[in-house]
Amino acid sequence: MFLAAKDPKTGVWLRARPDVLPTTMEIIPDVKTAVDASADVYERAATRFGYFESAAFYLDVIAAIYGEAKRRFVLITIEKSGPYEVVIDHLDDIDIDFARMRNRKAINQFADCLKTGEWHGYTPPGKPIRQLLMTNFERSLINQAIERGELSYD
């Protein structure tokens, strides 16, 4: 299924491809796979992979097309190896609202790029090479190892 709606604030087209759109649209499901669907591991994966942002985006596009209504977004997750546990999680409304703010920032930036023709990347224009540093945590570990006499140039 393919959905499209214009963003009322920027005028850019928003497109979504939900796995399925139930007739009642009270619950919007999204099917996922995971190596580990246990709650503590899957919360981190869902956050890292942007599932909350996807949920907010899908719900907003659906609302733009079909009207505002109370809808729940659920992830139906199937583990990738036996016994292929299936877990259904509903996403918290507050977390979806937080994700909605991130989406707004991204949509605004996209609209600005369309308007100006300037597409921002990880490096500023004219500086194609950046300096990459170790994390402060890793530097701290190395300094501790040096202090203990475990690391040196000798």
Buried (B, 14 or more C-beta within 10 A) or exposed (E): EEBEBEBEEBEBEBEBEBEEBEEEBEEBBBEBEBEBBEEEEBEEBBEEEBBBBBBBBBBBBBBBEEEEEEBBBBBBBEBEEEEEEEBEBEBEEEBBEBBBEBBBEEBBEBBBEEEEEEEEEEEEEEEEEEEEEEEEEEEEEEEEEEEEEEEEEE
